[in-house]
Amino acid sequence: MRLHVVLPIIFALLFSAFSSANDKDGSHIQPDNLYPRVKMETSMGDIVVELNRSRAPITVNNFLRYVEKRSYEDTIFHRVIPGFVVQGGGYDVDMQEKPSFKPIFNESGNGMKNGLYTIAMARQNDPHTANRQFYFNLGDNTNLDPGRDWGYAVFGTLVEGYEVVEAISQVETDYDLKYGWPNVPKEPVILKKVTVLPEAF
């Protein structure tokens, strides 16, 4: 069998194994805490985010299971647009896509808005395609809220590290010729580690 046929098969098997072997939905992580906090250690400083399980339980639990599996470690912020968003969580430092769980239901109708310093789920055009990528809002992005169409689900807010997110938003970006993506940082901004903080925090 040719290598170009074998590699996609191996990649598909890895994705399948990731989903089937790690099928907990995240609800077991601090199950009685409606507002768990996570610490994000980046190459530009630390960020603390308070998640809102009362408004976005599916989204928060999904995010927490990636954290528990240490799957966000050494990923990058691959899309940076000043005044709009800083997006990451989906690719490693070599720009290789990380394995994902199955997409989740879109909770954009939960009443939370895409306001300044909130965190929300990135997705494709289909409303129910979010899995692991997230973004920080750098302004009041009302165009991302639901209206006649589905919006983008907000599931928490920044409580520490505002200056870090702002610094990330100011890094120099370029068009990535290899992948055909705009707004890619010239020097990788790395999400080194994400941990769930103790409930007593």
C-alpha positions as CSV (number, residue, x, y, z in Angstrom):
1,M,0.0,0.0,0.0
2,R,1.4,3.4,-0.9
3,L,2.4,5.9,1.9
4,H,0.0,8.6,0.8
5,V,-2.9,6.0,1.3
6,V,-1.5,4.7,4.6
7,L,-1.0,8.0,6.4
8,P,-4.7,9.2,6.1
9,I,-5.8,5.8,7.5
10,I,-3.4,6.0,10.4
11,F,-4.6,9.6,11.1
12,A,-8.2,8.6,11.0
13,L,-7.5,5.7,13.4
14,L,-5.8,8.1,15.8
15,F,-8.8,10.4,15.8
16,S,-11.2,7.5,16.3
17,A,-9.1,6.1,19.2
18,F,-8.9,9.5,20.9
19,S,-12.7,9.9,20.8
20,S,-13.6,6.3,21.9
21,A,-11.0,6.0,24.7
22,N,-11.8,9.4,26.2
23,D,-15.6,9.5,26.0
24,K,-16.3,11.2,29.4
25,D,-18.1,14.5,28.8
26,G,-16.3,16.5,31.5
27,S,-19.2,16.7,33.9
28,H,-17.2,14.6,36.4
29,I,-14.6,17.5,36.8
30,Q,-15.6,19.6,39.9
31,P,-19.2,18.4,39.3
32,D,-20.7,20.7,42.0
33,N,-18.9,23.8,40.8
34,L,-20.9,26.0,38.4
35,Y,-18.1,28.4,37.9
36,P,-14.8,26.4,37.6
37,R,-11.7,28.4,36.8
38,V,-8.8,27.4,34.6
39,K,-5.3,28.8,34.4
40,M,-3.7,29.1,31.0
41,E,0.0,29.4,30.9
42,T,1.2,30.9,27.6
43,S,4.5,31.9,26.2
44,M,3.5,35.5,26.9
45,G,2.1,35.2,30.4
46,D,-0.7,33.6,32.4
47,I,-4.5,33.9,31.9
48,V,-7.2,32.9,34.3
49,V,-10.7,32.2,32.9
50,E,-13.9,31.6,34.9
51,L,-16.2,29.2,33.0
52,N,-19.9,29.4,33.3
53,R,-21.4,25.9,33.7
54,S,-24.8,27.3,34.6
55,R,-25.3,28.9,31.2
56,A,-23.2,26.6,29.0
57,P,-22.9,23.2,30.7
58,I,-22.2,21.2,27.5
59,T,-19.6,23.6,26.3
60,V,-17.8,24.0,29.7
61,N,-17.7,20.2,30.2
62,N,-16.4,19.7,26.7
63,F,-13.6,22.2,27.3
64,L,-12.7,20.7,30.7
65,R,-12.3,17.2,29.3
66,Y,-9.6,18.6,26.8
67,V,-8.0,20.2,29.8
68,E,-8.1,17.0,31.8
69,K,-6.4,15.1,29.0
70,R,-3.7,17.8,28.8
71,S,-4.7,18.1,25.1
72,Y,-4.3,21.9,25.0
73,E,-0.6,21.7,26.1
74,D,1.8,23.1,23.5
75,T,-0.9,24.3,21.2
76,I,-0.8,27.7,19.5
77,F,-2.9,30.8,19.0
78,H,-3.1,30.5,15.2
79,R,-5.5,33.4,14.5
80,V,-4.9,36.9,15.8
81,I,-6.9,39.9,14.8
82,P,-6.5,43.1,16.9
83,G,-9.8,44.4,18.2
84,F,-11.6,41.2,17.2
85,V,-10.4,37.8,18.4
86,V,-7.4,35.7,19.5
87,Q,-8.1,32.1,18.5
88,G,-6.4,28.9,19.4
89,G,-6.5,25.4,20.9
90,G,-6.6,23.4,17.7
91,Y,-3.0,23.1,16.4
92,D,0.3,22.2,17.8
93,V,3.5,24.2,17.3
94,D,4.2,22.4,14.0
95,M,0.7,23.5,12.7
96,Q,-0.6,20.0,12.9
97,E,-4.2,19.6,13.8
98,K,-4.8,18.0,17.2
99,P,-7.3,15.1,17.6
100,S,-10.8,16.1,18.7
101,F,-13.8,14.7,20.4
102,K,-17.1,14.7,18.5
103,P,-18.6,18.2,17.8
104,I,-21.0,19.5,20.5
105,F,-24.4,21.2,20.5
106,N,-24.3,25.0,19.9
107,E,-25.2,26.8,23.2
108,S,-25.1,30.3,21.7
109,G,-28.7,30.9,22.8
110,N,-27.7,30.8,26.5
111,G,-27.9,34.6,27.0
112,M,-24.2,35.2,27.2
113,K,-22.9,37.7,24.7
114,N,-19.6,37.9,22.7
115,G,-18.5,40.8,24.8
116,L,-15.0,42.1,25.6
117,Y,-12.8,39.5,27.3
118,T,-15.2,36.6,27.0
119,I,-14.2,33.2,25.8
120,A,-16.3,31.4,23.2
121,M,-16.2,28.3,20.9
122,A,-14.9,28.6,17.3
123,R,-16.8,26.5,14.7
124,Q,-17.3,26.0,11.0
125,N,-20.3,27.3,9.1
126,D,-22.5,24.5,10.4
127,P,-23.7,25.7,13.8
128,H,-23.0,22.4,15.6
129,T,-19.4,21.9,14.6
130,A,-17.5,23.2,17.6
131,N,-15.1,20.8,19.2
132,R,-11.9,22.1,20.7
133,Q,-10.9,25.5,19.2
134,F,-11.8,28.6,21.3
135,Y,-11.3,32.3,21.0
136,F,-11.1,35.4,23.2
137,N,-13.2,38.4,22.2
138,L,-11.2,41.6,22.0
139,G,-14.3,43.8,21.6
140,D,-18.0,43.7,21.8
141,N,-18.5,41.4,18.8
142,T,-22.3,41.5,18.5
143,N,-22.1,40.1,15.0
144,L,-21.1,36.8,16.6
145,D,-24.2,36.6,18.8
146,P,-27.3,34.7,17.8
147,G,-30.1,36.5,15.9
148,R,-32.0,35.0,13.0
149,D,-29.1,32.6,12.7
150,W,-27.1,30.6,15.2
151,G,-24.3,32.5,16.9
152,Y,-21.0,31.5,18.6
153,A,-21.3,30.0,22.1
154,V,-19.8,32.0,24.9
155,F,-18.9,29.9,27.9
156,G,-16.8,32.1,30.3
157,T,-14.9,35.3,30.9
158,L,-11.4,36.4,31.6
159,V,-10.8,37.2,35.3
160,E,-7.0,37.6,35.2
161,G,-4.5,38.3,32.4
162,Y,-6.3,40.9,30.4
163,E,-2.9,42.5,29.5
164,V,-1.6,39.1,28.3
165,V,-4.5,38.7,25.8
166,E,-4.0,42.3,24.7
167,A,-0.3,41.6,24.2
168,I,-1.0,38.5,22.1
169,S,-3.4,40.6,20.0
170,Q,-0.6,42.9,19.1
171,V,1.9,40.4,17.8
172,E,3.0,40.6,14.2
173,T,1.0,38.4,11.9
174,D,1.3,37.3,8.2
175,Y,-0.4,35.3,5.6
176,D,0.6,31.6,5.9
177,L,1.4,30.5,2.4
178,K,1.6,26.8,3.3
179,Y,-2.0,26.7,4.7
180,G,-3.5,29.7,3.0
181,W,-4.4,31.3,6.3
182,P,-4.3,35.0,7.1
183,N,-3.6,36.5,10.5
184,V,-1.1,33.9,11.6
185,P,1.5,35.1,14.2
186,K,5.0,35.2,12.6
187,E,6.4,33.9,15.9
188,P,4.3,31.2,17.5
189,V,2.4,32.2,20.6
190,I,2.2,29.0,22.6
191,L,-0.4,27.7,25.1
192,K,2.0,25.8,27.2
193,K,-0.4,24.4,29.8
194,V,-4.0,24.6,31.1
195,T,-5.0,23.5,34.5
196,V,-8.2,23.5,36.5
197,L,-7.8,25.6,39.6
198,P,-8.9,24.3,43.1
199,E,-12.4,25.2,44.0
200,A,-11.2,27.2,47.0
201,F,-9.3,29.5,44.6
